[in-house]
């Protein structure tokens, strides 16, 4: 995947760890398979808006907080 997916995945992982959640716990709360959550965090998949909002809700942050800066997406 691209730089955006990688940066988003890193941001999700950092916020998950800051909240003290395991990958399993986050996946379960978001109703996402744990292996898929791992792929999200590694930047291997593109998220839907619905999944982004679900993850942000569980992490108790705004979805925009998880998004990388616009400059990451510029090639």
PDB file of N, H, CA, C and O in Angstrom:
ATOM      1  N   UNK A   1       0.840  -1.181   0.000  1.00  0.00           N
ATOM      2  CA  UNK A   1       0.000   0.000   0.000  1.00  0.00           C
ATOM      3  C   UNK A   1       0.881   1.238   0.000  1.00  0.00           C
ATOM      4  O   UNK A   1       2.109   1.153   0.021  1.00  0.00           O
ATOM      5  N   UNK A   2       0.237   2.367  -0.024  1.00  0.00           N
ATOM      6  H   UNK A   2      -0.760   2.436  -0.041  1.00  0.00           H
ATOM      7  CA  UNK A   2       0.963   3.616  -0.118  1.00  0.00           C
ATOM      8  C   UNK A   2       1.341   4.212   1.222  1.00  0.00           C
ATOM      9  O   UNK A   2       1.096   3.650   2.289  1.00  0.00           O
ATOM     10  N   UNK A   3       1.949   5.376   1.108  1.00  0.00           N
ATOM     11  H   UNK A   3       2.148   5.832   0.241  1.00  0.00           H
ATOM     12  CA  UNK A   3       2.411   6.099   2.295  1.00  0.00           C
ATOM     13  C   UNK A   3       1.264   6.457   3.232  1.00  0.00           C
ATOM     14  O   UNK A   3       1.421   6.426   4.453  1.00  0.00           O
ATOM     15  N   UNK A   4       0.119   6.794   2.665  1.00  0.00           N
ATOM     16  H   UNK A   4      -0.009   6.820   1.673  1.00  0.00           H
ATOM     17  CA  UNK A   4      -1.021   7.168   3.514  1.00  0.00           C
ATOM     18  C   UNK A   4      -1.473   6.013   4.392  1.00  0.00           C
ATOM     19  O   UNK A   4      -1.700   6.190   5.589  1.00  0.00           O
ATOM     20  N   UNK A   5      -1.604   4.836   3.801  1.00  0.00           N
ATOM     21  H   UNK A   5      -1.420   4.693   2.829  1.00  0.00           H
ATOM     22  CA  UNK A   5      -2.034   3.663   4.572  1.00  0.00           C
ATOM     23  C   UNK A   5      -1.009   3.327   5.644  1.00  0.00           C
ATOM     24  O   UNK A   5      -1.378   2.974   6.764  1.00  0.00           O
ATOM     25  N   UNK A   6       0.275   3.434   5.314  1.00  0.00           N
ATOM     26  H   UNK A   6       0.574   3.721   4.404  1.00  0.00           H
ATOM     27  CA  UNK A   6       1.326   3.166   6.296  1.00  0.00           C
ATOM     28  C   UNK A   6       1.272   4.155   7.451  1.00  0.00           C
ATOM     29  O   UNK A   6       1.350   3.766   8.616  1.00  0.00           O
ATOM     30  N   UNK A   7       1.138   5.440   7.122  1.00  0.00           N
ATOM     31  H   UNK A   7       1.075   5.756   6.176  1.00  0.00           H
ATOM     32  CA  UNK A   7       1.106   6.470   8.162  1.00  0.00           C
ATOM     33  C   UNK A   7      -0.145   6.331   9.029  1.00  0.00           C
ATOM     34  O   UNK A   7      -0.075   6.481  10.249  1.00  0.00           O
ATOM     35  N   UNK A   8      -1.276   6.048   8.411  1.00  0.00           N
ATOM     36  H   UNK A   8      -1.333   5.925   7.420  1.00  0.00           H
ATOM     37  CA  UNK A   8      -2.519   5.854   9.165  1.00  0.00           C
ATOM     38  C   UNK A   8      -2.381   4.664  10.110  1.00  0.00           C
ATOM     39  O   UNK A   8      -2.765   4.743  11.277  1.00  0.00           O
ATOM     40  N   UNK A   9      -1.840   3.578   9.610  1.00  0.00           N
ATOM     41  H   UNK A   9      -1.528   3.514   8.662  1.00  0.00           H
ATOM     42  CA  UNK A   9      -1.643   2.396  10.446  1.00  0.00           C
ATOM     43  C   UNK A   9      -0.746   2.668  11.639  1.00  0.00           C
ATOM     44  O   UNK A   9      -1.022   2.204  12.745  1.00  0.00           O
ATOM     45  N   UNK A  10       0.327   3.418  11.421  1.00  0.00           N
ATOM     46  H   UNK A  10       0.551   3.794  10.522  1.00  0.00           H
ATOM     47  CA  UNK A  10       1.231   3.774  12.521  1.00  0.00           C
ATOM     48  C   UNK A  10       0.518   4.637  13.550  1.00  0.00           C
ATOM     49  O   UNK A  10       0.720   4.472  14.753  1.00  0.00           O
ATOM     50  N   UNK A  11      -0.314   5.558  13.078  1.00  0.00           N
ATOM     51  H   UNK A  11      -0.478   5.692  12.101  1.00  0.00           H
ATOM     52  CA  UNK A  11      -1.052   6.422  14.002  1.00  0.00           C
ATOM     53  C   UNK A  11      -2.057   5.615  14.825  1.00  0.00           C
ATOM     54  O   UNK A  11      -2.222   5.854  16.021  1.00  0.00           O
ATOM     55  N   UNK A  12      -2.721   4.669  14.185  1.00  0.00           N
ATOM     56  H   UNK A  12      -2.587   4.475  13.214  1.00  0.00           H
ATOM     57  CA  UNK A  12      -3.674   3.825  14.908  1.00  0.00           C
ATOM     58  C   UNK A  12      -2.942   3.001  15.955  1.00  0.00           C
ATOM     59  O   UNK A  12      -3.394   2.901  17.095  1.00  0.00           O
ATOM     60  N   UNK A  13      -1.813   2.409  15.575  1.00  0.00           N
ATOM     61  H   UNK A  13      -1.446   2.491  14.648  1.00  0.00           H
ATOM     62  CA  UNK A  13      -1.036   1.598  16.519  1.00  0.00           C
ATOM     63  C   UNK A  13      -0.576   2.446  17.705  1.00  0.00           C
ATOM     64  O   UNK A  13      -0.677   2.016  18.854  1.00  0.00           O
ATOM     65  N   UNK A  14      -0.071   3.647  17.428  1.00  0.00           N
ATOM     66  H   UNK A  14       0.011   3.996  16.495  1.00  0.00           H
ATOM     67  CA  UNK A  14       0.419   4.513  18.503  1.00  0.00           C
ATOM     68  C   UNK A  14      -0.707   4.879  19.464  1.00  0.00           C
ATOM     69  O   UNK A  14      -0.514   4.863  20.680  1.00  0.00           O
ATOM     70  N   UNK A  15      -1.878   5.208  18.929  1.00  0.00           N
ATOM     71  H   UNK A  15      -2.035   5.221  17.942  1.00  0.00           H
ATOM     72  CA  UNK A  15      -3.010   5.582  19.779  1.00  0.00           C
ATOM     73  C   UNK A  15      -3.512   4.375  20.565  1.00  0.00           C
ATOM     74  O   UNK A  15      -3.885   4.503  21.731  1.00  0.00           O
ATOM     75  N   UNK A  16      -3.522   3.207  19.931  1.00  0.00           N
ATOM     76  H   UNK A  16      -3.219   3.103  18.984  1.00  0.00           H
ATOM     77  CA  UNK A  16      -3.939   1.984  20.621  1.00  0.00           C
ATOM     78  C   UNK A  16      -3.021   1.711  21.812  1.00  0.00           C
ATOM     79  O   UNK A  16      -3.489   1.413  22.912  1.00  0.00           O
ATOM     80  N   UNK A  17      -1.721   1.814  21.585  1.00  0.00           N
ATOM     81  H   UNK A  17      -1.341   2.055  20.692  1.00  0.00           H
ATOM     82  CA  UNK A  17      -0.760   1.570  22.659  1.00  0.00           C
ATOM     83  C   UNK A  17      -0.871   2.623  23.752  1.00  0.00           C
ATOM     84  O   UNK A  17      -0.742   2.313  24.936  1.00  0.00           O
ATOM     85  N   UNK A  18      -1.111   3.881  23.347  1.00  0.00           N
ATOM     86  H   UNK A  18      -1.216   4.132  22.385  1.00  0.00           H
ATOM     87  CA  UNK A  18      -1.265   4.955  24.331  1.00  0.00           C
ATOM     88  C   UNK A  18      -2.479   4.711  25.227  1.00  0.00           C
ATOM     89  O   UNK A  18      -2.485   5.100  26.395  1.00  0.00           O
ATOM     90  N   UNK A  19      -3.501   4.066  24.674  1.00  0.00           N
ATOM     91  H   UNK A  19      -3.496   3.751  23.725  1.00  0.00           H
ATOM     92  CA  UNK A  19      -4.707   3.745  25.444  1.00  0.00           C
ATOM     93  C   UNK A  19      -4.565   2.442  26.221  1.00  0.00           C
ATOM     94  O   UNK A  19      -5.462   2.068  26.978  1.00  0.00           O
ATOM     95  N   UNK A  20      -3.439   1.748  26.038  1.00  0.00           N
ATOM     96  H   UNK A  20      -2.711   2.052  25.424  1.00  0.00           H
ATOM     97  CA  UNK A  20      -3.201   0.506  26.772  1.00  0.00           C
ATOM     98  C   UNK A  20      -4.007  -0.674  26.269  1.00  0.00           C
ATOM     99  O   UNK A  20      -4.275  -1.609  27.023  1.00  0.00           O
ATOM    100  N   UNK A  21      -4.394  -0.642  25.011  1.00  0.00           N
ATOM    101  H   UNK A  21      -4.176   0.118  24.399  1.00  0.00           H
ATOM    102  CA  UNK A  21      -5.190  -1.726  24.437  1.00  0.00           C
ATOM    103  C   UNK A  21      -4.315  -2.679  23.639  1.00  0.00           C
ATOM    104  O   UNK A  21      -3.369  -2.258  22.972  1.00  0.00           O
ATOM    105  N   UNK A  22      -4.632  -3.946  23.712  1.00  0.00           N
ATOM    106  H   UNK A  22      -5.400  -4.287  24.254  1.00  0.00           H
ATOM    107  CA  UNK A  22      -3.970  -4.909  22.841  1.00  0.00           C
ATOM    108  C   UNK A  22      -4.630  -4.830  21.464  1.00  0.00           C
ATOM    109  O   UNK A  22      -5.733  -4.307  21.310  1.00  0.00           O
ATOM    110  N   UNK A  23      -3.930  -5.357  20.485  1.00  0.00           N
ATOM    111  H   UNK A  23      -3.034  -5.782  20.609  1.00  0.00           H
ATOM    112  CA  UNK A  23      -4.503  -5.408  19.145  1.00  0.00           C
ATOM    113  C   UNK A  23      -5.770  -6.260  19.148  1.00  0.00           C
ATOM    114  O   UNK A  23      -6.747  -5.934  18.474  1.00  0.00           O
ATOM    115  N   UNK A  24      -5.749  -7.342  19.904  1.00  0.00           N
ATOM    116  H   UNK A  24      -4.955  -7.607  20.452  1.00  0.00           H
ATOM    117  CA  UNK A  24      -6.931  -8.208  20.018  1.00  0.00           C
ATOM    118  C   UNK A  24      -8.122  -7.448  20.596  1.00  0.00           C
ATOM    119  O   UNK A  24      -9.237  -7.551  20.086  1.00  0.00           O
ATOM    120  N   UNK A  25      -7.879  -6.686  21.662  1.00  0.00           N
ATOM    121  H   UNK A  25      -6.973  -6.603  22.076  1.00  0.00           H
ATOM    122  CA  UNK A  25      -8.957  -5.950  22.320  1.00  0.00           C
ATOM    123  C   UNK A  25      -9.545  -4.894  21.393  1.00  0.00           C
ATOM    124  O   UNK A  25     -10.763  -4.724  21.335  1.00  0.00           O
ATOM    125  N   UNK A  26      -8.681  -4.183  20.668  1.00  0.00           N
ATOM    126  H   UNK A  26      -7.691  -4.321  20.716  1.00  0.00           H
ATOM    127  CA  UNK A  26      -9.169  -3.165  19.734  1.00  0.00           C
ATOM    128  C   UNK A  26      -9.988  -3.822  18.627  1.00  0.00           C
ATOM    129  O   UNK A  26     -11.075  -3.353  18.293  1.00  0.00           O
ATOM    130  N   UNK A  27      -9.472  -4.893  18.067  1.00  0.00           N
ATOM    131  H   UNK A  27      -8.588  -5.274  18.339  1.00  0.00           H
ATOM    132  CA  UNK A  27     -10.186  -5.588  16.997  1.00  0.00           C
ATOM    133  C   UNK A  27     -11.553  -6.076  17.468  1.00  0.00           C
ATOM    134  O   UNK A  27     -12.554  -5.908  16.771  1.00  0.00           O
ATOM    135  N   UNK A  28     -11.590  -6.672  18.635  1.00  0.00           N
ATOM    136  H   UNK A  28     -10.777  -6.809  19.202  1.00  0.00           H
ATOM    137  CA  UNK A  28     -12.849  -7.178  19.183  1.00  0.00           C
ATOM    138  C   UNK A  28     -13.858  -6.050  19.381  1.00  0.00           C
ATOM    139  O   UNK A  28     -15.026  -6.182  19.015  1.00  0.00           O
ATOM    140  N   UNK A  29     -13.406  -4.949  19.958  1.00  0.00           N
ATOM    141  H   UNK A  29     -12.458  -4.841  20.256  1.00  0.00           H
ATOM    142  CA  UNK A  29     -14.304  -3.817  20.211  1.00  0.00           C
ATOM    143  C   UNK A  29     -14.821  -3.200  18.912  1.00  0.00           C
ATOM    144  O   UNK A  29     -15.933  -2.675  18.865  1.00  0.00           O
ATOM    145  N   UNK A  30     -14.007  -3.267  17.863  1.00  0.00           N
ATOM    146  H   UNK A  30     -13.104  -3.693  17.901  1.00  0.00           H
ATOM    147  CA  UNK A  30     -14.398  -2.697  16.560  1.00  0.00           C
ATOM    148  C   UNK A  30     -15.128  -3.707  15.682  1.00  0.00           C
ATOM    149  O   UNK A  30     -15.572  -3.376  14.582  1.00  0.00           O
ATOM    150  N   UNK A  31     -15.250  -4.941  16.172  1.00  0.00           N
ATOM    151  H   UNK A  31     -14.889  -5.210  17.065  1.00  0.00           H
ATOM    152  CA  UNK A  31     -15.870  -6.012  15.391  1.00  0.00           C
ATOM    153  C   UNK A  31     -15.104  -6.249  14.083  1.00  0.00           C
ATOM    154  O   UNK A  31     -15.685  -6.410  13.010  1.00  0.00           O
ATOM    155  N   UNK A  32     -13.760  -6.264  14.226  1.00  0.00           N
ATOM    156  H   UNK A  32     -13.288  -6.133  15.098  1.00  0.00           H
ATOM    157  CA  UNK A  32     -12.857  -6.508  13.107  1.00  0.00           C
ATOM    158  C   UNK A  32     -12.010  -7.720  13.484  1.00  0.00           C
ATOM    159  O   UNK A  32     -11.596  -7.855  14.635  1.00  0.00           O
ATOM    160  N   UNK A  33     -11.755  -8.586  12.535  1.00  0.00           N
ATOM    161  H   UNK A  33     -12.092  -8.476  11.600  1.00  0.00           H
ATOM    162  CA  UNK A  33     -10.877  -9.727  12.792  1.00  0.00           C
ATOM    163  C   UNK A  33      -9.491  -9.230  13.199  1.00  0.00           C
ATOM    164  O   UNK A  33      -8.998  -8.247  12.646  1.00  0.00           O
ATOM    165  N   UNK A  34      -8.861  -9.906  14.162  1.00  0.00           N
ATOM    166  H   UNK A  34      -9.262 -10.705  14.611  1.00  0.00           H
ATOM    167  CA  UNK A  34      -7.557  -9.483  14.665  1.00  0.00           C
ATOM    168  C   UNK A  34      -6.508  -9.428  13.566  1.00  0.00           C
ATOM    169  O   UNK A  34      -5.674  -8.523  13.544  1.00  0.00           O
ATOM    170  N   UNK A  35      -6.547 -10.394  12.653  1.00  0.00           N
ATOM    171  H   UNK A  35      -7.225 -11.129  12.670  1.00  0.00           H
ATOM    172  CA  UNK A  35      -5.556 -10.390  11.576  1.00  0.00           C
ATOM    173  C   UNK A  35      -5.762  -9.194  10.646  1.00  0.00           C
ATOM    174  O   UNK A  35      -4.796  -8.640  10.122  1.00  0.00           O
ATOM    175  N   UNK A  36      -7.016  -8.797  10.442  1.00  0.00           N
ATOM    176  H   UNK A  36      -7.801  -9.248  10.868  1.00  0.00           H
ATOM    177  CA  UNK A  36      -7.299  -7.617   9.626  1.00  0.00           C
ATOM    178  C   UNK A  36      -6.807  -6.361  10.334  1.00  0.00           C
ATOM    179  O   UNK A  36      -6.279  -5.452   9.692  1.00  0.00           O
ATOM    180  N   UNK A  37      -6.977  -6.303  11.650  1.00  0.00           N
ATOM    181  H   UNK A  37      -7.406  -7.041  12.171  1.00  0.00           H
ATOM    182  CA  UNK A  37      -6.476  -5.153  12.411  1.00  0.00           C
ATOM    183  C   UNK A  37      -4.959  -5.063  12.263  1.00  0.00           C
ATOM    184  O   UNK A  37      -4.409  -3.970  12.129  1.00  0.00           O
ATOM    185  N   UNK A  38      -4.293  -6.199  12.288  1.00  0.00           N
ATOM    186  H   UNK A  38      -4.740  -7.087  12.397  1.00  0.00           H
ATOM    187  CA  UNK A  38      -2.852  -6.206  12.084  1.00  0.00           C
ATOM    188  C   UNK A  38      -2.477  -5.661  10.721  1.00  0.00           C
ATOM    189  O   UNK A  38      -1.514  -4.906  10.588  1.00  0.00           O
ATOM    190  N   UNK A  39      -3.240  -6.044   9.710  1.00  0.00           N
ATOM    191  H   UNK A  39      -4.022  -6.657   9.818  1.00  0.00           H
ATOM    192  CA  UNK A  39      -2.988  -5.532   8.353  1.00  0.00           C
ATOM    193  C   UNK A  39      -3.235  -4.037   8.275  1.00  0.00           C
ATOM    194  O   UNK A  39      -2.520  -3.328   7.566  1.00  0.00           O
ATOM    195  N   UNK A  40      -4.236  -3.547   8.992  1.00  0.00           N
ATOM    196  H   UNK A  40      -4.817  -4.123   9.567  1.00  0.00           H
ATOM    197  CA  UNK A  40      -4.498  -2.102   9.043  1.00  0.00           C
ATOM    198  C   UNK A  40      -3.296  -1.386   9.642  1.00  0.00           C
ATOM    199  O   UNK A  40      -2.805  -0.404   9.086  1.00  0.00           O
ATOM    200  N   UNK A  41      -2.828  -1.885  10.776  1.00  0.00           N
ATOM    201  H   UNK A  41      -3.227  -2.683  11.228  1.00  0.00           H
ATOM    202  CA  UNK A  41      -1.713  -1.234  11.464  1.00  0.00           C
ATOM    203  C   UNK A  41      -0.415  -1.302  10.666  1.00  0.00           C
ATOM    204  O   UNK A  41       0.445  -0.434  10.818  1.00  0.00           O
ATOM    205  N   UNK A  42      -0.262  -2.305   9.828  1.00  0.00           N
ATOM    206  H   UNK A  42      -0.960  -3.010   9.705  1.00  0.00           H
ATOM    207  CA  UNK A  42       0.931  -2.411   8.987  1.00  0.00           C
ATOM    208  C   UNK A  42       0.785  -1.634   7.685  1.00  0.00           C
ATOM    209  O   UNK A  42       1.724  -1.574   6.891  1.00  0.00           O
ATOM    210  N   UNK A  43      -0.386  -1.039   7.459  1.00  0.00           N
ATOM    211  H   UNK A  43      -1.148  -1.088   8.104  1.00  0.00           H
ATOM    212  CA  UNK A  43      -0.610  -0.257   6.253  1.00  0.00           C
ATOM    213  C   UNK A  43      -0.821  -1.099   5.011  1.00  0.00           C
ATOM    214  O   UNK A  43      -0.538  -0.651   3.900  1.00  0.00           O
ATOM    215  N   UNK A  44      -1.311  -2.307   5.189  1.00  0.00           N
ATOM    216  H   UNK A  44      -1.541  -2.671   6.092  1.00  0.00           H
ATOM    217  CA  UNK A  44      -1.496  -3.229   4.074  1.00  0.00           C
ATOM    218  C   UNK A  44      -2.870  -3.144   3.431  1.00  0.00           C
ATOM    219  O   UNK A  44      -3.102  -3.758   2.390  1.00  0.00           O
ATOM    220  N   UNK A  45      -3.785  -2.391   4.035  1.00  0.00           N
ATOM    221  H   UNK A  45      -3.596  -1.892   4.881  1.00  0.00           H
ATOM    222  CA  UNK A  45      -5.137  -2.261   3.494  1.00  0.00           C
ATOM    223  C   UNK A  45      -5.571  -0.800   3.550  1.00  0.00           C
ATOM    224  O   UNK A  45      -5.060  -0.011   4.345  1.00  0.00           O
ATOM    225  N   UNK A  46      -6.522  -0.462   2.692  1.00  0.00           N
ATOM    226  H   UNK A  46      -6.937  -1.102   2.046  1.00  0.00           H
ATOM    227  CA  UNK A  46      -7.154   0.854   2.751  1.00  0.00           C
ATOM    228  C   UNK A  46      -8.438   0.717   3.554  1.00  0.00           C
ATOM    229  O   UNK A  46      -9.261  -0.159   3.290  1.00  0.00           O
ATOM    230  N   UNK A  47      -8.596   1.582   4.522  1.00  0.00           N
ATOM    231  H   UNK A  47      -7.928   2.294   4.736  1.00  0.00           H
ATOM    232  CA  UNK A  47      -9.783   1.549   5.382  1.00  0.00           C
ATOM    233  C   UNK A  47     -10.973   2.221   4.731  1.00  0.00           C
ATOM    234  O   UNK A  47     -10.824   3.158   3.947  1.00  0.00           O
ATOM    235  N   UNK A  48     -12.151   1.734   5.065  1.00  0.00           N
ATOM    236  H   UNK A  48     -12.271   0.973   5.703  1.00  0.00           H
ATOM    237  CA  UNK A  48     -13.355   2.469   4.715  1.00  0.00           C
ATOM    238  C   UNK A  48     -13.541   3.573   5.762  1.00  0.00           C
ATOM    239  O   UNK A  48     -12.954   3.517   6.842  1.00  0.00           O
ATOM    240  N   UNK A  49     -14.331   4.537   5.443  1.00  0.00           N
ATOM    241  H   UNK A  49     -14.808   4.583   4.565  1.00  0.00           H
ATOM    242  CA  UNK A  49     -14.638   5.612   6.392  1.00  0.00           C
ATOM    243  C   UNK A  49     -15.333   5.030   7.621  1.00  0.00           C
ATOM    244  O   UNK A  49     -15.082   5.464   8.746  1.00  0.00           O
ATOM    245  N   UNK A  50     -16.197   4.059   7.406  1.00  0.00           N
ATOM    246  H   UNK A  50     -16.401   3.706   6.493  1.00  0.00           H
ATOM    247  CA  UNK A  50     -16.914   3.437   8.523  1.00  0.00           C
ATOM    248  C   UNK A  50     -15.947   2.777   9.503  1.00  0.00           C
ATOM    249  O   UNK A  50     -16.101   2.917  10.716  1.00  0.00           O
ATOM    250  N   UNK A  51     -14.953   2.061   8.984  1.00  0.00           N
ATOM    251  H   UNK A  51     -14.827   1.948   7.998  1.00  0.00           H
ATOM    252  CA  UNK A  51     -13.968   1.403   9.853  1.00  0.00           C
ATOM    253  C   UNK A  51     -13.129   2.437  10.592  1.00  0.00           C
ATOM    254  O   UNK A  51     -12.830   2.265  11.774  1.00  0.00           O
ATOM    255  N   UNK A  52     -12.751   3.505   9.909  1.00  0.00           N
ATOM    256  H   UNK A  52     -12.994   3.646   8.949  1.00  0.00           H
ATOM    257  CA  UNK A  52     -11.974   4.561  10.550  1.00  0.00           C
ATOM    258  C   UNK A  52     -12.748   5.157  11.722  1.00  0.00           C
ATOM    259  O   UNK A  52     -12.184   5.359  12.798  1.00  0.00           O
ATOM    260  N   UNK A  53     -14.029   5.437  11.522  1.00  0.00           N
ATOM    261  H   UNK A  53     -14.486   5.273  10.649  1.00  0.00           H
ATOM    262  CA  UNK A  53     -14.858   5.988  12.595  1.00  0.00           C
ATOM    263  C   UNK A  53     -15.036   4.990  13.737  1.00  0.00           C
ATOM    264  O   UNK A  53     -15.052   5.375  14.907  1.00  0.00           O
ATOM    265  N   UNK A  54     -15.167   3.730  13.400  1.00  0.00           N
ATOM    266  H   UNK A  54     -15.154   3.418  12.450  1.00  0.00           H
ATOM    267  CA  UNK A  54     -15.304   2.697  14.417  1.00  0.00           C
ATOM    268  C   UNK A  54     -14.046   2.620  15.277  1.00  0.00           C
ATOM    269  O   UNK A  54     -14.126   2.576  16.505  1.00  0.00           O
ATOM    270  N   UNK A  55     -12.898   2.604  14.630  1.00  0.00           N
ATOM    271  H   UNK A  55     -12.833   2.640  13.633  1.00  0.00           H
ATOM    272  CA  UNK A  55     -11.627   2.543  15.357  1.00  0.00           C
ATOM    273  C   UNK A  55     -11.446   3.785  16.214  1.00  0.00           C
ATOM    274  O   UNK A  55     -11.059   3.684  17.378  1.00  0.00           O
ATOM    275  N   UNK A  56     -11.721   4.954  15.649  1.00  0.00           N
ATOM    276  H   UNK A  56     -12.035   5.035  14.703  1.00  0.00           H
ATOM    277  CA  UNK A  56     -11.581   6.201  16.399  1.00  0.00           C
ATOM    278  C   UNK A  56     -12.521   6.216  17.603  1.00  0.00           C
ATOM    279  O   UNK A  56     -12.146   6.691  18.675  1.00  0.00           O
ATOM    280  N   UNK A  57     -13.724   5.706  17.436  1.00  0.00           N
ATOM    281  H   UNK A  57     -14.028   5.321  16.565  1.00  0.00           H
ATOM    282  CA  UNK A  57     -14.667   5.665  18.544  1.00  0.00           C
ATOM    283  C   UNK A  57     -14.155   4.826  19.700  1.00  0.00           C
ATOM    284  O   UNK A  57     -14.251   5.226  20.860  1.00  0.00           O
ATOM    285  N   UNK A  58     -13.615   3.669  19.381  1.00  0.00           N
ATOM    286  H   UNK A  58     -13.538   3.343  18.439  1.00  0.00           H
ATOM    287  CA  UNK A  58     -13.077   2.793  20.428  1.00  0.00           C
ATOM    288  C   UNK A  58     -11.854   3.439  21.079  1.00  0.00           C
ATOM    289  O   UNK A  58     -11.650   3.320  22.287  1.00  0.00           O
ATOM    290  N   UNK A  59     -11.039   4.127  20.267  1.00  0.00           N
ATOM    291  H   UNK A  59     -11.204   4.224  19.285  1.00  0.00           H
ATOM    292  CA  UNK A  59      -9.844   4.780  20.796  1.00  0.00           C
ATOM    293  C   UNK A  59     -10.149   6.129  21.452  1.00  0.00           C
ATOM    294  O   UNK A  59      -9.253   6.803  21.960  1.00  0.00           O
ATOM    295  N   UNK A  60     -11.417   6.503  21.431  1.00  0.00           N
ATOM    296  H   UNK A  60     -12.144   5.956  21.018  1.00  0.00           H
ATOM    297  CA  UNK A  60     -11.889   7.744  22.057  1.00  0.00           C
ATOM    298  C   UNK A  60     -11.148   8.973  21.540  1.00  0.00           C
ATOM    299  O   UNK A  60     -10.654   9.799  22.307  1.00  0.00           O
ATOM    300  N   UNK A  61     -11.088   9.064  20.205  1.00  0.00           N
ATOM    301  H   UNK A  61     -11.490   8.393  19.582  1.00  0.00           H
ATOM    302  CA  UNK A  61     -10.483  10.240  19.579  1.00  0.00           C
ATOM    303  C   UNK A  61     -11.268  10.561  18.305  1.00  0.00           C
ATOM    304  O   UNK A  61     -12.070   9.753  17.836  1.00  0.00           O
ATOM    305  N   UNK A  62     -11.031  11.719  17.772  1.00  0.00           N
ATOM    306  H   UNK A  62     -10.380  12.375  18.153  1.00  0.00           H
ATOM    307  CA  UNK A  62     -11.651  12.100  16.510  1.00  0.00           C
ATOM    308  C   UNK A  62     -10.956  11.355  15.372  1.00  0.00           C
ATOM    309  O   UNK A  62      -9.743  11.151  15.427  1.00  0.00           O
ATOM    310  N   UNK A  63     -11.689  10.950  14.356  1.00  0.00           N
ATOM    311  H   UNK A  63     -12.674  11.116  14.311  1.00  0.00           H
ATOM    312  CA  UNK A  63     -11.068  10.261  13.229  1.00  0.00           C
ATOM    313  C   UNK A  63      -9.918  11.066  12.615  1.00  0.00           C
ATOM    314  O   UNK A  63      -8.905  10.500  12.205  1.00  0.00           O
ATOM    315  N   UNK A  64     -10.084  12.379  12.557  1.00  0.00           N
ATOM    316  H   UNK A  64     -10.908  12.838  12.890  1.00  0.00           H
ATOM    317  CA  UNK A  64      -9.037  13.235  12.001  1.00  0.00           C
ATOM    318  C   UNK A  64      -7.729  13.165  12.763  1.00  0.00           C
ATOM    319  O   UNK A  64      -6.664  13.405  12.194  1.00  0.00           O
ATOM    320  N   UNK A  65      -7.798  12.837  14.046  1.00  0.00           N
ATOM    321  H   UNK A  65      -8.663  12.642  14.508  1.00  0.00           H
ATOM    322  CA  UNK A  65      -6.598  12.703  14.863  1.00  0.00           C
ATOM    323  C   UNK A  65      -5.724  11.555  14.362  1.00  0.00           C
ATOM    324  O   UNK A  65      -4.501  11.599  14.495  1.00  0.00           O
ATOM    325  N   UNK A  66      -6.344  10.539  13.794  1.00  0.00           N
ATOM    326  H   UNK A  66      -7.337  10.503  13.687  1.00  0.00           H
ATOM    327  CA  UNK A  66      -5.618   9.369  13.304  1.00  0.00           C
ATOM    328  C   UNK A  66      -5.052   9.563  11.902  1.00  0.00           C
ATOM    329  O   UNK A  66      -4.137   8.850  11.488  1.00  0.00           O
ATOM    330  N   UNK A  67      -5.600  10.532  11.176  1.00  0.00           N
ATOM    331  H   UNK A  67      -6.343  11.111  11.512  1.00  0.00           H
ATOM    332  CA  UNK A  67      -5.158  10.752   9.802  1.00  0.00           C
ATOM    333  C   UNK A  67      -3.790  11.426   9.754  1.00  0.00           C
ATOM    334  O   UNK A  67      -3.499  12.306  10.564  1.00  0.00           O
ATOM    335  N   UNK A  68      -2.953  11.010   8.805  1.00  0.00           N
ATOM    336  H   UNK A  68      -3.190  10.295   8.147  1.00  0.00           H
ATOM    337  CA  UNK A  68      -1.647  11.645   8.651  1.00  0.00           C
ATOM    338  C   UNK A  68      -1.800  13.030   8.027  1.00  0.00           C
ATOM    339  O   UNK A  68      -2.852  13.344   7.471  1.00  0.00           O
ATOM    340  N   UNK A  69      -0.762  13.858   8.114  1.00  0.00           N
ATOM    341  H   UNK A  69       0.093  13.603   8.566  1.00  0.00           H
ATOM    342  CA  UNK A  69      -0.828  15.185   7.501  1.00  0.00           C
ATOM    343  C   UNK A  69      -0.995  15.088   5.979  1.00  0.00           C
ATOM    344  O   UNK A  69      -0.606  14.095   5.364  1.00  0.00           O
ATOM    345  N   UNK A  70      -1.566  16.110   5.397  1.00  0.00           N
ATOM    346  H   UNK A  70      -1.882  16.917   5.896  1.00  0.00           H
ATOM    347  CA  UNK A  70      -1.809  16.140   3.960  1.00  0.00           C
ATOM    348  C   UNK A  70      -0.515  15.934   3.171  1.00  0.00           C
ATOM    349  O   UNK A  70      -0.533  15.322   2.103  1.00  0.00           O
ATOM    350  N   UNK A  71       0.587  16.432   3.679  1.00  0.00           N
ATOM    351  H   UNK A  71       0.602  16.929   4.547  1.00  0.00           H
ATOM    352  CA  UNK A  71       1.867  16.335   2.950  1.00  0.00           C
ATOM    353  C   UNK A  71       2.292  14.888   2.710  1.00  0.00           C
ATOM    354  O   UNK A  71       3.035  14.623   1.765  1.00  0.00           O
ATOM    355  N   UNK A  72       1.844  13.953   3.531  1.00  0.00           N
ATOM    356  H   UNK A  72       1.240  14.168   4.299  1.00  0.00           H
ATOM    357  CA  UNK A  72       2.175  12.532   3.344  1.00  0.00           C
ATOM    358  C   UNK A  72       1.577  12.023   2.039  1.00  0.00           C
ATOM    359  O   UNK A  72       2.192  11.213   1.346  1.00  0.00           O
ATOM    360  N   UNK A  73       0.391  12.491   1.707  1.00  0.00           N
ATOM    361  H   UNK A  73      -0.109  13.148   2.271  1.00  0.00           H
ATOM    362  CA  UNK A  73      -0.306  11.996   0.530  1.00  0.00           C
ATOM    363  C   UNK A  73       0.121  12.651  -0.771  1.00  0.00           C
ATOM    364  O   UNK A  73      -0.313  12.232  -1.844  1.00  0.00           O
ATOM    365  N   UNK A  74       0.948  13.652  -0.696  1.00  0.00           N
ATOM    366  H   UNK A  74       1.301  13.993   0.175  1.00  0.00           H
ATOM    367  CA  UNK A  74       1.412  14.338  -1.901  1.00  0.00           C
ATOM    368  C   UNK A  74       2.643  13.656  -2.460  1.00  0.00           C
ATOM    369  O   UNK A  74       3.625  13.437  -1.750  1.00  0.00           O
ATOM    370  N   UNK A  75       2.584  13.328  -3.719  1.00  0.00           N
ATOM    371  H   UNK A  75       1.787  13.506  -4.296  1.00  0.00           H
ATOM    372  CA  UNK A  75       3.751  12.673  -4.349  1.00  0.00           C
ATOM    373  C   UNK A  75       4.506  13.639  -5.215  1.00  0.00           C
ATOM    374  O   UNK A  75       5.511  13.269  -5.822  1.00  0.00           O
TER     375      UNK A  75
END
